[in-house]
């Protein structure tokens, strides 16, 4: 093995399999969209489209809070969804605000998206029934551990230890 390969810490990752699993699941959902002739819809858009359908037009800040994302991340996503023709922005309650609303294209498929969401949740529940330690339990357990000690604190401690070893 070359020195550059040995020096690359990114070759080891505890979380990469989870990211790859989620990407594979998203790819399967995208295949469902293609089979239903819902072109140009990314699986990552569905929650926001369903939320807008259920709650009506919202500002980006309201939508971001609703789906637990940052304003910046949601602003970028809304721009992508607008470019793909799923949402549009309209004047809000006063001339200074803009609200995100579904386009006719989105309204035509939102019923199918809701059915897909329910089917996805049922399939995930089925998967969790087949494994000894469900992912939802893993997430809950990690959240509880992070309440005891933050991830930031854990990483900062490891960095401090590494720096102390380097200076020793």
C-alpha positions as CSV (number, residue, x, y, z in Angstrom):
1,X,0.0,0.0,0.0
2,X,1.4,3.4,-0.9
3,X,2.1,6.0,1.8
4,X,-0.7,8.3,0.5
5,X,-3.3,5.5,0.8
6,X,-2.1,4.7,4.3
7,X,-2.3,8.4,5.3
8,X,-5.8,8.8,4.0
9,X,-8.1,8.6,7.1
10,X,-11.2,8.8,4.9
11,X,-10.7,5.1,3.8
12,X,-12.2,4.1,7.2
13,X,-15.7,5.3,8.0
14,X,-18.2,3.9,10.5
15,X,-21.0,6.0,8.9
16,X,-20.4,5.5,5.2
17,X,-22.5,2.3,5.1
18,X,-25.5,4.2,6.5
19,X,-25.1,6.9,3.9
20,X,-24.8,4.3,1.2
21,X,-27.8,2.5,2.5
22,X,-29.9,5.6,2.5
23,X,-28.7,6.4,-1.1
24,X,-29.7,3.0,-2.2
25,X,-33.2,3.3,-0.6
26,X,-33.6,6.8,-2.2
27,X,-32.6,5.3,-5.6
28,X,-35.3,2.7,-5.2
29,X,-37.9,5.4,-4.4
30,X,-36.7,7.3,-7.5
31,X,-37.4,4.1,-9.5
32,X,-40.9,4.2,-8.1
33,X,-41.3,7.7,-9.4
34,X,-40.0,6.8,-12.8
35,X,-42.4,3.8,-12.9
36,X,-45.3,6.2,-12.1
37,X,-44.0,8.6,-14.8
38,X,-43.3,11.3,-12.2
39,X,-40.2,12.7,-13.9
40,X,-37.8,15.1,-12.3
41,X,-38.9,14.5,-8.8
42,X,-36.1,13.8,-6.3
43,X,-37.1,11.7,-3.3
44,X,-35.6,14.5,-1.1
45,X,-38.4,16.9,-2.3
46,X,-41.3,14.8,-1.2
47,X,-41.6,15.8,2.5
48,X,-41.7,19.5,1.6
49,X,-44.3,18.9,-1.1
50,X,-46.5,16.9,1.2
51,X,-46.1,19.5,4.0
52,X,-47.1,22.4,1.6
53,X,-50.1,20.3,0.5
54,X,-51.2,19.7,4.1
55,X,-50.4,23.2,5.5
56,X,-50.7,25.5,2.5
57,X,-48.3,28.2,1.3
58,X,-45.5,28.9,3.8
59,X,-42.5,31.2,3.9
60,X,-39.1,29.4,3.5
61,X,-38.5,30.0,7.2
62,X,-41.8,28.5,8.1
63,X,-41.2,25.5,5.8
64,X,-37.7,25.0,7.1
65,X,-38.9,25.0,10.7
66,X,-41.7,22.6,9.8
67,X,-39.3,20.0,8.3
68,X,-36.5,20.7,10.8
69,X,-34.0,22.1,8.3
70,X,-31.9,25.2,8.2
71,X,-33.2,28.3,6.4
72,X,-30.2,28.2,4.1
73,X,-30.6,24.5,3.2
74,X,-34.3,24.9,2.6
75,X,-33.7,28.0,0.5
76,X,-31.4,26.0,-1.8
77,X,-33.9,23.1,-1.9
78,X,-36.8,25.5,-2.8
79,X,-34.7,26.9,-5.6
80,X,-34.1,23.4,-7.0
81,X,-37.8,22.5,-6.6
82,X,-38.8,25.8,-8.3
83,X,-36.4,25.1,-11.2
84,X,-37.9,21.6,-11.6
85,X,-41.4,23.0,-11.6
86,X,-42.7,21.6,-8.3
87,X,-43.1,24.9,-6.4
88,X,-43.4,28.6,-7.0
89,X,-43.1,31.6,-4.8
90,X,-45.9,34.1,-4.5
91,X,-46.4,37.4,-2.6
92,X,-47.2,36.7,1.0
93,X,-49.4,38.4,3.5
94,X,-47.6,41.7,2.8
95,X,-45.5,42.8,-0.1
96,X,-42.3,42.1,1.8
97,X,-42.8,38.4,2.2
98,X,-42.8,35.5,-0.3
99,X,-44.6,32.2,0.3
100,X,-43.7,28.9,-1.3
101,X,-46.7,27.1,-2.9
102,X,-47.3,24.0,-5.0
103,X,-47.5,24.3,-8.7
104,X,-50.3,22.6,-10.7
105,X,-47.8,19.9,-11.6
106,X,-47.2,19.1,-7.9
107,X,-50.9,19.2,-7.1
108,X,-51.5,16.5,-9.8
109,X,-49.1,14.1,-8.1
110,X,-49.3,14.9,-4.4
111,X,-51.9,12.1,-3.8
112,X,-49.5,9.6,-5.2
113,X,-46.7,11.0,-3.2
114,X,-48.8,10.6,0.0
115,X,-49.5,7.0,-0.9
116,X,-45.8,6.4,-1.6
117,X,-44.9,8.0,1.8
118,X,-47.3,5.6,3.6
119,X,-46.0,2.6,1.6
120,X,-42.4,3.6,2.3
121,X,-43.1,3.9,6.0
122,X,-44.8,0.5,6.0
123,X,-41.9,-1.1,4.1
124,X,-39.4,0.4,6.7
125,X,-41.5,-0.9,9.5
126,X,-41.4,-4.3,7.9
127,X,-37.7,-4.1,7.6
128,X,-37.4,-3.1,11.2
129,X,-39.5,-6.1,12.2
130,X,-36.9,-8.4,10.4
131,X,-33.8,-7.1,12.2
132,X,-32.8,-7.5,15.8
133,X,-32.1,-3.9,16.5
134,X,-34.3,-1.4,14.5
135,X,-32.7,1.7,13.0
136,X,-35.3,3.9,14.7
137,X,-34.1,2.5,18.0
138,X,-30.5,3.1,17.1
139,X,-31.3,6.8,16.3
140,X,-33.1,7.2,19.6
141,X,-30.3,5.6,21.5
142,X,-27.7,7.8,19.8
143,X,-29.8,10.9,20.6
144,X,-29.9,9.9,24.2
145,X,-26.2,9.4,24.3
146,X,-25.7,12.8,22.7
147,X,-27.8,14.4,25.4
148,X,-25.3,13.1,27.9
149,X,-22.3,14.4,25.9
150,X,-22.5,16.2,22.6
151,X,-20.9,15.0,19.4
152,X,-19.0,18.3,19.2
153,X,-17.6,17.6,22.7
154,X,-16.6,14.1,21.8
155,X,-14.8,15.2,18.6
156,X,-13.1,18.1,20.4
157,X,-11.9,15.8,23.2
158,X,-10.3,13.4,20.6
159,X,-8.7,16.3,18.8
160,X,-7.3,17.6,22.1
161,X,-5.9,14.2,22.9
162,X,-4.3,13.9,19.5
163,X,-2.7,17.3,19.8
164,X,-1.4,16.4,23.3
165,X,0.1,13.2,21.9
166,X,1.7,15.2,19.0
167,X,3.3,17.6,21.5
168,X,4.5,14.9,23.9
